[in-house]
Amino acid sequence: MLKTISIKITLFLFAVFISPISNAQENKSLQQTILKLDAKFWKSYNTCDIETFRTFFVEDFEFYHDKGGLTSGLTKMMSSVENGLCNPENPRVRREVEEGSVEVFPLNNYGAIITGEHVFYVSEKGKEERLAEIAKFTHVWQHKNDQWKMTRVLSYDHQPAPQNTDKKEISLSDEILNQYTGTYQAPQTGTIVITKKDNLLEIKADQMQAIVYPQKENLFFHKQSPLTFEFIKENDKKVSKMLVRENSKIVEEAQKVK
């Protein structure tokens, strides 16, 4: 009797100690599998390898995007990719993962979930590639018939990527800021109105509205784009124009008219 109880206790303790080791090994194997699939998927995205891209999804795939809403079905998704992301006439988009942000979780009797953060770079004809956006992602992978495919993708919390991070903000007096307020006219942008808001400058032009921060007395920068704004004074020390630079290159010259 005592021998039987001893054997049962031994088996129980064996199961208690071995089970976590077994689960850890399984989770590590799952993580390696999903990360390898994830890398191949994003390679097809960045290179616009349409045929390979298609193989990662089930037919009734659903894509949830915080800006674009829901896209249902692989056919609709592929049409969007071919006519948008991978249309040669459109700007090209390249994705990179934020190192250290990715996590993989097992999904019992189904597959796995991968989640993390990533950034997107945009290339336009004649312009240098620029960092455009940051976002979070969650992908649901299904393991069925010895195949791994994504059934749901969530892309959310899209934000303009921080820009001009090397620039330090200074404080300016209202007297100095007031010199730059007024109405400007630019060849490409048209009418630009600059006002003072919370000890900073606010620039409005058509649908654009941006707060800019002083780097020097006459030089301001935008935190959500690679733009800077330099105010030029004439001999009478009155502001006559504003130079707009993108990645240090002049892209607009606006004359002050009022």
GUKE-333804 format. One line per 8 residues: number of its first residue (from 0); their letters; for each residue x, y, z of N, C-alpha, C. Coordinates in nm, 4 decimals. Example, Ala and Ser with C-alpha at 12.3 -4.5 7.8 and 13.67 -1.06 7.14 Angstrom:
0	AS	1.3190,-0.5690,0.7800,1.2300,-0.4500,0.7800,1.3200,-0.3300,0.7800 | 1.2850,-0.2250,0.7080,1.3670,-0.1060,0.7140,1.2900,0.0030,0.7870
//
This chain:
0	MLKTISIK	0.0828,-0.1205,0.0000,0.0000,0.0000,0.0000,0.0864,0.1258,0.0000 | 0.1829,0.1255,0.0934,0.2729,0.2416,0.1017,0.3552,0.2548,-0.0257 | 0.3918,0.1409,-0.0840,0.4706,0.1428,-0.2076,0.3890,0.2034,-0.3218 | 0.2615,0.1704,-0.3264,0.1733,0.2247,-0.4318,0.1589,0.3752,-0.4187 | 0.1400,0.4224,-0.2950,0.1277,0.5666,-0.2705,0.2561,0.6378,-0.3098 | 0.3681,0.5764,-0.2773,0.4986,0.6358,-0.3101,0.5161,0.6507,-0.4602 | 0.4733,0.5480,-0.5343,0.4844,0.5523,-0.6811,0.3975,0.6637,-0.7384 | 0.2743,0.6781,-0.6839,0.1825,0.7823,-0.7311,0.2394,0.9215,-0.7054
8	ITLFLFAV	0.2983,0.9403,-0.5875,0.3585,1.0705,-0.5537,0.4748,1.1006,-0.6470 | 0.5542,0.9978,-0.6739,0.6695,1.0152,-0.7634,0.6244,1.0551,-0.9030 | 0.5205,0.9883,-0.9529,0.4676,1.0202,-1.0859,0.4095,1.1615,-1.0910 | 0.3410,1.1981,-0.9824,0.2831,1.3320,-0.9753,0.3909,1.4393,-0.9789 | 0.4953,1.4204,-0.8966,0.6053,1.5176,-0.8926,0.6776,1.5233,-1.0263 | 0.6908,1.4066,-1.0915,0.7552,1.4008,-1.2230,0.6766,1.4850,-1.3239 | 0.5435,1.4691,-1.3200,0.4574,1.5450,-1.4122,0.4636,1.6944,-1.3838 | 0.4667,1.7320,-1.2548,0.4714,1.8728,-1.2152,0.5966,1.9411,-1.2675
16	FISPISNA	0.7094,1.8715,-1.2579,0.8361,1.9338,-1.2978,0.8623,1.9258,-1.4481 | 0.8146,1.8179,-1.5112,0.8403,1.7993,-1.6534,0.7480,1.8845,-1.7399 | 0.6216,1.9030,-1.6959,0.5231,1.9770,-1.7751,0.5679,2.1182,-1.8115 | 0.6174,2.1997,-1.7154,0.6631,2.3337,-1.7520,0.7772,2.3327,-1.8525 | 0.8672,2.2338,-1.8394,0.9800,2.2250,-1.9330,0.9281,2.1951,-2.0724 | 0.8328,2.1002,-2.0789,0.7744,2.0637,-2.2081,0.7024,2.1816,-2.2715 | 0.6238,2.2564,-2.1922,0.5509,2.3732,-2.2431,0.6460,2.4807,-2.2923 | 0.7537,2.5004,-2.2193,0.8512,2.6020,-2.2582,0.9158,2.5671,-2.3910
24	QENKSLQQ	0.9444,2.4388,-2.4092,1.0051,2.3943,-2.5355,0.9081,2.4111,-2.6512 | 0.7816,2.3772,-2.6262,0.6789,2.3922,-2.7303,0.6601,2.5389,-2.7671 | 0.6557,2.6256,-2.6662,0.6384,2.7692,-2.6917,0.7559,2.8264,-2.7689 | 0.8770,2.7795,-2.7365,0.9952,2.8277,-2.8081,0.9903,2.7858,-2.9543 | 0.9491,2.6619,-2.9786,0.9369,2.6126,-3.1158,0.8303,2.6905,-3.1918 | 0.7167,2.7166,-3.1245,0.6091,2.7947,-3.1860,0.6577,2.9351,-3.2202 | 0.7281,2.9967,-3.1284,0.7787,3.1317,-3.1506,0.8716,3.1369,-3.2712 | 0.9613,3.0410,-3.2815,1.0548,3.0368,-3.3947,0.9799,3.0215,-3.5269
32	TILKLDAK	0.8768,2.9371,-3.5250,0.7971,2.9148,-3.6466,0.7262,3.0415,-3.6907 | 0.6597,3.1081,-3.5975,0.5822,3.2278,-3.6307,0.6733,3.3429,-3.6718 | 0.7849,3.3585,-3.6040,0.8779,3.4663,-3.6390,0.9364,3.4456,-3.7791 | 0.9609,3.3203,-3.8142,1.0139,3.2909,-3.9482,0.9079,3.3220,-4.0548 | 0.7838,3.2825,-4.0269,0.6743,3.3131,-4.1197,0.6521,3.4633,-4.1314 | 0.6590,3.5321,-4.0175,0.6395,3.6772,-4.0144,0.7442,3.7479,-4.0993 | 0.8695,3.7036,-4.0901,0.9776,3.7648,-4.1683,0.9550,3.7449,-4.3184 | 0.9106,3.6262,-4.3570,0.8843,3.5988,-4.4984,0.7662,3.6817,-4.5491
40	FWKSYNTC	0.6644,3.6935,-4.4643,0.5472,3.7728,-4.5024,0.5845,3.9176,-4.5292 | 0.6593,3.9803,-4.4376,0.6936,4.1210,-4.4545,0.7938,4.1427,-4.5676 | 0.8735,4.0415,-4.5981,0.9626,4.0526,-4.7148,0.8797,4.0627,-4.8420 | 0.7746,3.9813,-4.8503,0.6880,3.9879,-4.9693,0.6155,4.1217,-4.9759 | 0.5823,4.1781,-4.8599,0.5176,4.3100,-4.8534,0.6119,4.4180,-4.9051 | 0.7339,4.4194,-4.8545,0.8299,4.5242,-4.8910,0.8740,4.5178,-5.0367 | 0.8750,4.3972,-5.0933,0.9201,4.3809,-5.2318,0.8047,4.3720,-5.3308 | 0.6819,4.3808,-5.2795,0.5620,4.3677,-5.3639,0.5637,4.2372,-5.4435
48	DIETFRTF	0.6015,4.1293,-5.3760,0.5942,3.9950,-5.4334,0.4504,3.9470,-5.4145 | 0.3651,3.9840,-5.5072,0.2211,3.9627,-5.4946,0.1846,3.8153,-5.4750 | 0.2452,3.7281,-5.5553,0.2088,3.5864,-5.5499,0.2456,3.5246,-5.4153 | 0.3621,3.5591,-5.3639,0.4020,3.5072,-5.2327,0.3154,3.5683,-5.1233 | 0.2871,3.6973,-5.1340,0.2049,3.7689,-5.0365,0.0699,3.6993,-5.0179 | 0.0093,3.6564,-5.1291,-0.1230,3.5949,-5.1275,-0.1253,3.4646,-5.0458 | -0.0145,3.3919,-5.0468,-0.0123,3.2584,-4.9854,-0.0209,3.2609,-4.8332 | -0.0081,3.3766,-4.7722,-0.0076,3.3841,-4.6263,-0.1484,3.3959,-4.5654
56	FVEDFEFY	-0.2530,3.4027,-4.6480,-0.3867,3.4300,-4.5969,-0.4877,3.3216,-4.6349 | -0.5894,3.3071,-4.5508,-0.7044,3.2218,-4.5855,-0.7990,3.3036,-4.6733 | -0.8926,3.2350,-4.7397,-0.9836,3.3025,-4.8319,-1.0774,3.3996,-4.7604 | -1.1229,3.3639,-4.6397,-1.2160,3.4523,-4.5676,-1.1421,3.5435,-4.4686 | -1.0215,3.5769,-4.5046,-0.9358,3.6662,-4.4268,-1.0050,3.8011,-4.3999 | -0.9783,3.8589,-4.2818,-1.0317,3.9911,-4.2474,-0.9184,4.0816,-4.1999 | -0.9187,4.2054,-4.2507,-0.8153,4.3040,-4.2176,-0.8821,4.4243,-4.1520 | -0.8443,4.4518,-4.0277,-0.8996,4.5643,-3.9530,-0.7945,4.6742,-3.9428
64	HDKGGLTS	-0.8274,4.7924,-3.9943,-0.7350,4.9056,-3.9955,-0.8040,5.0244,-3.9286 | -0.7360,5.0873,-3.8317,-0.8025,5.1940,-3.7562,-0.8397,5.3132,-3.8427 | -0.7731,5.3323,-3.9558,-0.8060,5.4439,-4.0452,-0.8976,5.3997,-4.1599 | -0.8701,5.2812,-4.2126,-0.9448,5.2353,-4.3304,-1.0641,5.1475,-4.3016 | -1.0790,5.1008,-4.1761,-1.1924,5.0165,-4.1422,-1.1662,4.8697,-4.1734 | -1.2728,4.7968,-4.2073,-1.2653,4.6529,-4.2293,-1.2581,4.6198,-4.3780 | -1.1632,4.5333,-4.4128,-1.1564,4.4744,-4.5470,-1.1813,4.3255,-4.5327 | -1.2898,4.2766,-4.5931,-1.3284,4.1362,-4.5796,-1.2963,4.0585,-4.7074
72	GLTKMMSS	-1.2313,3.9441,-4.6905,-1.2055,3.8557,-4.8034,-1.0714,3.8799,-4.8687 | -1.0075,3.7698,-4.9106,-0.8745,3.7789,-4.9710,-0.8779,3.8497,-5.1061 | -0.9842,3.8276,-5.1836,-0.9945,3.8898,-5.3168,-0.9922,4.0419,-5.3060 | -1.0709,4.0958,-5.2142,-1.0761,4.2407,-5.1954,-0.9431,4.2936,-5.1433 | -0.8806,4.2179,-5.0541,-0.7524,4.2580,-4.9988,-0.6452,4.2636,-5.1080 | -0.6392,4.1618,-5.1907,-0.5370,4.1569,-5.2953,-0.5584,4.2674,-5.3983 | -0.6831,4.2999,-5.4278,-0.7120,4.4087,-5.5205,-0.6605,4.5412,-5.4644 | -0.6798,4.5600,-5.3345,-0.6323,4.6818,-5.2679,-0.4802,4.6913,-5.2730
80	VENGLCNP	-0.4130,4.5795,-5.2539,-0.2659,4.5773,-5.2552,-0.2134,4.6059,-5.3964 | -0.2695,4.5385,-5.4947,-0.2228,4.5538,-5.6325,-0.2452,4.6943,-5.6860 | -0.3604,4.7533,-5.6538,-0.3941,4.8859,-5.7067,-0.3447,5.0007,-5.6203 | -0.3045,4.9692,-5.4968,-0.2576,5.0736,-5.4064,-0.1110,5.0602,-5.3735 | -0.0808,4.9780,-5.2757,0.0556,4.9597,-5.2275,0.1553,4.9272,-5.3380 | 0.1166,4.8363,-5.4292,0.2106,4.7878,-5.5307,0.1867,4.8456,-5.6699 | 0.1065,4.9499,-5.6787,0.0895,5.0198,-5.8065,0.2156,5.1020,-5.8337 | 0.2846,5.0778,-5.9461,0.4106,5.1486,-5.9741,0.3975,5.3003,-5.9782
88	ENPRVRRE	0.2747,5.3506,-6.0016,0.2539,5.4944,-6.0079,0.2434,5.5573,-5.8691 | 0.2242,5.4759,-5.7677,0.2087,5.5278,-5.6321,0.3415,5.5261,-5.5565 | 0.3541,5.6071,-5.4505,0.4734,5.6007,-5.3658,0.4896,5.4603,-5.3085 | 0.6137,5.4161,-5.2932,0.6404,5.2844,-5.2364,0.6527,5.2937,-5.0851 | 0.6060,5.1900,-5.0190,0.6085,5.1858,-4.8726,0.6965,5.0696,-4.8273 | 0.7820,5.0962,-4.7309,0.8671,4.9911,-4.6738,0.8439,4.9849,-4.5230 | 0.8291,4.8641,-4.4723,0.8001,4.8433,-4.3304,0.9211,4.7875,-4.2576 | 0.9436,4.8346,-4.1366,1.0460,4.7785,-4.0483,0.9873,4.7582,-3.9099
96	VEEGSVEV	1.0256,4.6521,-3.8444,0.9758,4.6237,-3.7105,1.0577,4.7014,-3.6078 | 0.9921,4.7409,-3.4990,1.0626,4.8016,-3.3869,1.1250,4.6890,-3.3051 | 1.2571,4.6885,-3.3008,1.3265,4.5809,-3.2306,1.2833,4.5722,-3.0850 | 1.2629,4.4485,-3.0391,1.2250,4.4263,-2.9004,1.0768,4.4401,-2.8723 | 0.9969,4.4743,-2.9735,0.8534,4.4975,-2.9499,0.7670,4.3749,-2.9790 | 0.8230,4.2768,-3.0501,0.7424,4.1648,-3.0984,0.7280,4.0554,-2.9915 | 0.6040,4.0070,-2.9769,0.5749,3.8959,-2.8862,0.4860,3.7950,-2.9580 | 0.5068,3.6669,-2.9262,0.4273,3.5586,-2.9839,0.3592,3.4825,-2.8709
104	FPLNNYGA	0.2291,3.4558,-2.8890,0.1521,3.3864,-2.7866,0.0795,3.2669,-2.8486 | 0.0792,3.1527,-2.7790,0.0034,3.0376,-2.8302,-0.1466,3.0627,-2.8213 | -0.2209,3.0113,-2.9173,-0.3664,3.0211,-2.9187,-0.4205,2.8778,-2.9190 | -0.4695,2.8335,-2.8051,-0.5030,2.6931,-2.7829,-0.5991,2.6373,-2.8883 | -0.5621,2.5226,-2.9418,-0.6438,2.4508,-3.0423,-0.6706,2.5333,-3.1682 | -0.5853,2.6290,-3.1957,-0.6052,2.7121,-3.3154,-0.4725,2.7460,-3.3834 | -0.3806,2.8121,-3.3102,-0.2562,2.8542,-3.3717,-0.1762,2.9460,-3.2823 | -0.1640,3.0704,-3.3242,-0.0813,3.1650,-3.2490,-0.1199,3.3085,-3.2806
112	IITGEHVF	-0.0772,3.3977,-3.1915,-0.0949,3.5418,-3.2092,0.0420,3.6071,-3.2041 | 0.0682,3.6975,-3.2970,0.1905,3.7769,-3.2929,0.1514,3.9241,-3.2860 | 0.2187,3.9977,-3.2022,0.1868,4.1395,-3.1861,0.3148,4.2189,-3.1681 | 0.3097,4.3485,-3.2014,0.4283,4.4324,-3.1874,0.4061,4.5716,-3.2444 | 0.5152,4.6431,-3.2645,0.5108,4.7778,-3.3210,0.6023,4.7831,-3.4429 | 0.5647,4.8688,-3.5387,0.6488,4.8837,-3.6572,0.6407,5.0255,-3.7126 | 0.7336,5.0545,-3.8042,0.7400,5.1867,-3.8667,0.7344,5.1698,-4.0179 | 0.6883,5.2744,-4.0864,0.6752,5.2706,-4.2313,0.7528,5.3864,-4.2945
120	YVSEKGKE	0.8280,5.3538,-4.3991,0.9034,5.4524,-4.4758,0.8377,5.4679,-4.6124 | 0.8373,5.5897,-4.6640,0.7751,5.6180,-4.7931,0.8800,5.6708,-4.8910 | 0.8775,5.6166,-5.0131,0.9651,5.6647,-5.1206,0.8800,5.7209,-5.2327 | 0.9041,5.8464,-5.2675,0.8350,5.9103,-5.3792,0.9359,5.9413,-5.4887 | 0.8877,5.9488,-5.6109,0.9767,5.9736,-5.7247,1.0534,6.1039,-5.7066 | 1.1847,6.0948,-5.7216,1.2676,6.2142,-5.7135,1.2968,6.2614,-5.5733 | 1.2491,6.1860,-5.4712,1.2706,6.2278,-5.3323,1.3358,6.1152,-5.2534 | 1.4054,6.1547,-5.1482,1.4673,6.0558,-5.0614,1.3611,5.9856,-4.9771
128	ERLAEIAK	1.3875,5.8610,-4.9413,1.2965,5.7866,-4.8545,1.2837,5.8590,-4.7208 | 1.1614,5.8617,-4.6671,1.1391,5.9309,-4.5402,1.0567,5.8439,-4.4458 | 1.0834,5.8591,-4.3182,1.0056,5.7907,-4.2153,0.8705,5.8605,-4.2045 | 0.7620,5.7854,-4.2211,0.6300,5.8488,-4.2310,0.5365,5.8180,-4.1152 | 0.5392,5.6935,-4.0652,0.4327,5.6550,-3.9727,0.4790,5.5441,-3.8784 | 0.4193,5.5412,-3.7598,0.4406,5.4316,-3.6664,0.3046,5.3720,-3.6311 | 0.3027,5.2433,-3.5963,0.1748,5.1780,-3.5666,0.1987,5.0506,-3.4873 | 0.0889,4.9930,-3.4412,0.0918,4.8630,-3.3735,0.0224,4.7599,-3.4629
136	FTHVWQHK	0.0586,4.6329,-3.4437,-0.0046,4.5283,-3.5230,-0.0315,4.4042,-3.4383 | -0.1365,4.3311,-3.4758,-0.1690,4.2018,-3.4173,-0.2159,4.1108,-3.5299 | -0.1499,3.9952,-3.5457,-0.1852,3.8996,-3.6498,-0.2258,3.7673,-3.5847 | -0.3336,3.7099,-3.6333,-0.3795,3.5805,-3.5846,-0.3448,3.4735,-3.6888 | -0.2626,3.3754,-3.6465,-0.2200,3.2658,-3.7354,-0.2960,3.1387,-3.7005 | -0.3456,3.0721,-3.8038,-0.4167,2.9455,-3.7864,-0.3313,2.8299,-3.8387 | -0.3218,2.7225,-3.7595,-0.2510,2.6018,-3.8033,-0.3552,2.4973,-3.8410 | -0.3683,2.4695,-3.9696,-0.4721,2.3788,-4.0183,-0.4195,2.3016,-4.1389
144	NDQWKMTR	-0.4421,2.1708,-4.1394,-0.3959,2.0848,-4.2490,-0.2462,2.1016,-4.2742 | -0.1712,2.1099,-4.1628,-0.0248,2.1222,-4.1680,0.0215,2.2507,-4.2357 | -0.0650,2.3507,-4.2391,-0.0286,2.4792,-4.2976,-0.0563,2.5925,-4.1991 | 0.0289,2.6947,-4.2056,0.0084,2.8154,-4.1254,-0.0394,2.9269,-4.2172 | -0.1535,2.9862,-4.1828,-0.2038,3.1006,-4.2591,-0.2670,3.2016,-4.1640 | -0.2658,3.3282,-4.2046,-0.3279,3.4330,-4.1237,-0.4772,3.4414,-4.1538 | -0.5558,3.4502,-4.0465,-0.7008,3.4641,-4.0620,-0.7486,3.6060,-4.0311 | -0.6782,3.6733,-3.9416,-0.7146,3.8099,-3.9036,-0.5880,3.8934,-3.8859
152	VLSYDHQP	-0.5944,4.0170,-3.9325,-0.4849,4.1131,-3.9125,-0.5448,4.2427,-3.8600 | -0.4867,4.2944,-3.7534,-0.5278,4.4229,-3.6975,-0.4102,4.5191,-3.7055 | -0.4344,4.6360,-3.7631,-0.3326,4.7409,-3.7736,-0.3917,4.8676,-3.7145 | -0.3294,4.9199,-3.6081,-0.3961,5.0255,-3.5315,-0.2962,5.1186,-3.4642 | -0.3518,5.2245,-3.4043,-0.2723,5.3266,-3.3360,-0.1702,5.3890,-3.4307 | -0.2130,5.4158,-3.5548,-0.1248,5.4817,-3.6512,-0.1001,5.6266,-3.6098 | 0.0260,5.6638,-3.6046,0.0650,5.7985,-3.5653,0.1739,5.8492,-3.6589 | 0.1765,5.9814,-3.6837,0.2901,6.0349,-3.7597,0.4197,6.0050,-3.6866
160	APQNTDKK	0.5193,5.9622,-3.7595,0.6476,5.9299,-3.6965,0.7164,6.0563,-3.6475 | 0.7782,6.0511,-3.5305,0.8519,6.1685,-3.4816,0.9605,6.2094,-3.5810 | 0.9706,6.3381,-3.6060,1.0706,6.3906,-3.6987,1.1543,6.4968,-3.6278 | 1.2629,6.5346,-3.6914,1.3489,6.6410,-3.6377,1.3855,6.6150,-3.4914 | 1.4089,6.4887,-3.4585,1.4384,6.4544,-3.3194,1.5741,6.5064,-3.2733 | 1.6564,6.5493,-3.3682,1.7880,6.6038,-3.3319,1.7805,6.7525,-3.2957 | 1.6633,6.8129,-3.3110,1.6491,6.9565,-3.2882,1.5957,6.9843,-3.1472 | 1.6496,7.0869,-3.0840,1.6086,7.1240,-2.9492,1.5253,7.2513,-2.9523
168	EISLSDEI	1.4169,7.2475,-2.8796,1.3238,7.3609,-2.8741,1.3736,7.4670,-2.7758 | 1.3595,7.5943,-2.8158,1.3925,7.7052,-2.7270,1.2661,7.7867,-2.7007 | 1.2748,7.8816,-2.6093,1.1616,7.9697,-2.5796,1.1839,8.1065,-2.6418 | 1.0756,8.1630,-2.6979,1.0823,8.2968,-2.7556,0.9745,8.3845,-2.6938 | 1.0008,8.5125,-2.6884,0.9046,8.6068,-2.6318,0.7887,8.6297,-2.7279 | 0.6766,8.6783,-2.6751,0.5619,8.7116,-2.7598,0.5990,8.8177,-2.8626 | 0.6856,8.9081,-2.8243,0.7280,9.0158,-2.9155,0.7936,8.9582,-3.0406 | 0.8784,8.8607,-3.0227,0.9461,8.7989,-3.1375,0.8468,8.7174,-3.2199
176	LNQYTGTY	0.7642,8.6376,-3.1533,0.6678,8.5527,-3.2242,0.5689,8.6348,-3.3060 | 0.5283,8.7494,-3.2524,0.4315,8.8343,-3.3224,0.4844,8.8868,-3.4554 | 0.6164,8.8946,-3.4688,0.6758,8.9424,-3.5946,0.6440,8.8480,-3.7112 | 0.6241,8.7194,-3.6798,0.6071,8.6184,-3.7844,0.4616,8.5894,-3.8167 | 0.3692,8.6368,-3.7351,0.2275,8.6115,-3.7623,0.1809,8.6964,-3.8803 | 0.0794,8.6475,-3.9494,0.0267,8.7216,-4.0642,-0.0097,8.6286,-4.1778 | -0.0273,8.6859,-4.2966,-0.0675,8.6108,-4.4160,0.0463,8.6081,-4.5169 | 0.0703,8.4893,-4.5717,0.1775,8.4690,-4.6698,0.1181,8.4074,-4.7961
184	QAPQTGTI	0.1850,8.4335,-4.9095,0.1451,8.3731,-5.0365,0.2616,8.2933,-5.0931 | 0.2320,8.1684,-5.1353,0.3363,8.0805,-5.1878,0.2923,8.0223,-5.3220 | 0.3859,8.0017,-5.4157,0.3525,7.9534,-5.5503,0.2760,7.8213,-5.5518 | 0.3170,7.7259,-5.4698,0.2541,7.5938,-5.4724,0.1431,7.5801,-5.3683 | 0.1656,7.6357,-5.2510,0.0730,7.6163,-5.1392,-0.0433,7.7131,-5.1417 | -0.0206,7.8318,-5.1977,-0.1247,7.9336,-5.1967,-0.1188,8.0164,-5.0700 | -0.2344,8.0466,-5.0127,-0.2406,8.1314,-4.8935,-0.2025,8.0535,-4.7680 | -0.1126,8.1136,-4.6905,-0.0683,8.0553,-4.5637,-0.0936,8.1569,-4.4531
192	VITKKDNL	-0.1601,8.1135,-4.3485,-0.1892,8.2021,-4.2361,-0.1147,8.1524,-4.1127 | -0.0394,8.2425,-4.0499,0.0373,8.2060,-3.9307,-0.0150,8.2865,-3.8119 | -0.0490,8.2145,-3.7061,-0.0977,8.2786,-3.5835,-0.0164,8.2275,-3.4650 | -0.0339,8.2946,-3.3518,0.0354,8.2546,-3.2299,-0.0604,8.1723,-3.1444 | -0.0105,8.0596,-3.0930,-0.0945,7.9725,-3.0108,-0.0101,7.9108,-2.8995 | -0.0449,7.9434,-2.7755,0.0242,7.8861,-2.6591,0.1756,7.9046,-2.6674 | 0.2193,8.0280,-2.6959,0.3622,8.0615,-2.7042,0.4364,7.9863,-2.8140 | 0.3609,7.9423,-2.9158,0.4187,7.8772,-3.0330,0.3531,7.9367,-3.1571
200	LEIKADQM	0.3946,7.8925,-3.2749,0.3316,7.9374,-3.3992,0.2478,7.8245,-3.4576 | 0.1303,7.8628,-3.5086,0.0448,7.7673,-3.5782,0.0343,7.8090,-3.7242 | 0.0609,7.7147,-3.8133,0.0592,7.7413,-3.9572,-0.0604,7.6704,-4.0200 | -0.1417,7.7463,-4.0943,-0.2574,7.6900,-4.1630,-0.2484,7.7216,-4.3115 | -0.2679,7.6176,-4.3933,-0.2666,7.6350,-4.5388,-0.3532,7.5267,-4.5999 | -0.4629,7.5664,-4.6623,-0.5569,7.4703,-4.7203,-0.6001,7.3735,-4.6099 | -0.5700,7.2436,-4.6237,-0.6104,7.1459,-4.5221,-0.4998,7.1208,-4.4188 | -0.3864,7.1834,-4.4369,-0.2764,7.1628,-4.3440,-0.2891,7.2536,-4.2226
208	QAIVYPQK	-0.2638,7.1987,-4.1056,-0.2628,7.2749,-3.9826,-0.1521,7.2179,-3.8945 | -0.0543,7.2995,-3.8602,0.0616,7.2463,-3.7882,0.1131,7.3449,-3.6846 | 0.1531,7.2916,-3.5711,0.2217,7.3695,-3.4685,0.3713,7.3530,-3.4921 | 0.4443,7.4644,-3.4948,0.5892,7.4572,-3.5159,0.6617,7.5142,-3.3944 | 0.7817,7.4636,-3.3720,0.8572,7.4933,-3.2503,0.9864,7.5677,-3.2839 | 1.0220,7.6695,-3.2049,1.1428,7.7475,-3.2352,1.2711,7.6720,-3.2026 | 1.3592,7.6680,-3.3021,1.4930,7.6121,-3.2816,1.5938,7.7249,-3.2630 | 1.5727,7.8325,-3.3408,1.6489,7.9565,-3.3280,1.5479,8.0712,-3.3300
216	ENLFFHKQ	1.5945,8.1917,-3.3228,1.5023,8.3062,-3.3183,1.4164,8.3146,-3.4426 | 1.4708,8.2754,-3.5574,1.3945,8.2868,-3.6822,1.3763,8.1518,-3.7528 | 1.4062,8.0425,-3.6820,1.3974,7.9097,-3.7429,1.3101,7.8180,-3.6567 | 1.2082,7.7571,-3.7229,1.1127,7.6725,-3.6524,1.1085,7.5337,-3.7177 | 1.0692,7.4333,-3.6412,1.0601,7.2984,-3.6962,0.9282,7.2322,-3.6565 | 0.8897,7.1328,-3.7389,0.7667,7.0570,-3.7160,0.8046,6.9188,-3.6640 | 0.7398,6.8731,-3.5583,0.7789,6.7468,-3.4963,0.7258,6.6239,-3.5684 | 0.6233,6.6407,-3.6522,0.5640,6.5259,-3.7189,0.6022,6.5134,-3.8657
224	SPLTFEFI	0.6948,6.5935,-3.9118,0.7411,6.5849,-4.0500,0.8812,6.6446,-4.0582 | 0.9551,6.6169,-4.1653,1.0919,6.6692,-4.1778,1.0951,6.8127,-4.2317 | 1.0013,6.8971,-4.1884,0.9912,7.0340,-4.2382,1.0481,7.1342,-4.1385 | 1.1136,7.2363,-4.1915,1.1564,7.3512,-4.1115,1.1098,7.4791,-4.1805 | 1.0966,7.5861,-4.1013,1.0435,7.7136,-4.1507,1.1369,7.8257,-4.1048 | 1.1974,7.8927,-4.2022,1.2905,8.0017,-4.1715,1.2310,8.1351,-4.2158 | 1.2268,8.2319,-4.1240,1.1733,8.3643,-4.1550,1.2873,8.4595,-4.1887 | 1.2702,8.5291,-4.3021,1.3739,8.6181,-4.3536,1.3287,8.7635,-4.3373
232	KENDKKVS	1.4205,8.8462,-4.2876,1.3922,8.9891,-4.2714,1.4676,9.0699,-4.3753 | 1.4076,9.1840,-4.4172,1.4727,9.2760,-4.5091,1.5526,9.3795,-4.4297 | 1.6070,9.4752,-4.5004,1.6902,9.5772,-4.4356,1.6158,9.6571,-4.3294 | 1.4830,9.6717,-4.3474,1.4055,9.7471,-4.2488,1.3680,9.6609,-4.1278 | 1.4270,9.5411,-4.1250,1.4100,9.4468,-4.0142,1.2673,9.3949,-3.9997 | 1.1898,9.4083,-4.1072,1.0567,9.3492,-4.1080,1.0602,9.2167,-4.1835 | 0.9801,9.1221,-4.1377,0.9769,8.9905,-4.2024,0.9172,9.0043,-4.3420 | 0.9889,8.9527,-4.4416,0.9427,8.9648,-4.5799,0.8985,8.8320,-4.6401
240	KMLVRENS	0.9572,8.7207,-4.5918,0.9207,8.5917,-4.6494,0.9563,8.4769,-4.5549 | 0.9095,8.3605,-4.5916,0.9364,8.2395,-4.5140,0.9842,8.1302,-4.6098 | 1.0958,8.0680,-4.5762,1.1487,7.9565,-4.6547,1.1100,7.8250,-4.5876 | 1.0498,7.7364,-4.6661,1.0108,7.6054,-4.6147,1.1074,7.5012,-4.6705 | 1.1682,7.4241,-4.5811,1.2627,7.3197,-4.6218,1.2106,7.1821,-4.5809 | 1.2343,7.0850,-4.6683,1.2043,6.9455,-4.6372,1.3338,6.8670,-4.6501 | 1.3767,6.8061,-4.5386,1.5059,6.7377,-4.5355,1.6173,6.8296,-4.5843 | 1.6128,6.9542,-4.5355,1.7160,7.0566,-4.5604,1.7110,7.1171,-4.7006
248	KIVEEAQK	1.6178,7.0749,-4.7858,1.6065,7.1310,-4.9206,1.4865,7.2259,-4.9273 | 1.5068,7.3433,-4.9884,1.3980,7.4407,-5.0006,1.2906,7.3870,-5.0949 | 1.1664,7.3771,-5.0450,1.0555,7.3257,-5.1260,0.9475,7.4321,-5.1481 | 0.9546,7.5438,-5.0764,0.8567,7.6502,-5.0933,0.9126,7.7815,-5.0403 | 0.8741,7.8909,-5.1052,0.9123,8.0256,-5.0615,0.7865,8.1109,-5.0578 | 0.7489,8.1516,-4.9388,0.6237,8.2243,-4.9197,0.6505,8.3694,-4.8858 | 0.5908,8.4601,-4.9601,0.6067,8.6036,-4.9368,0.5011,8.6525,-4.8373 | 0.5437,8.7345,-4.7436,0.4484,8.7909,-4.6474,0.3739,8.9059,-4.7120
256	VK	0.2398,8.8993,-4.7116,0.1599,9.0017,-4.7771,0.0766,9.0839,-4.6794 | 0.0667,9.0373,-4.5569,-0.0130,9.1117,-4.4592,0.0340,9.0803,-4.3167
//
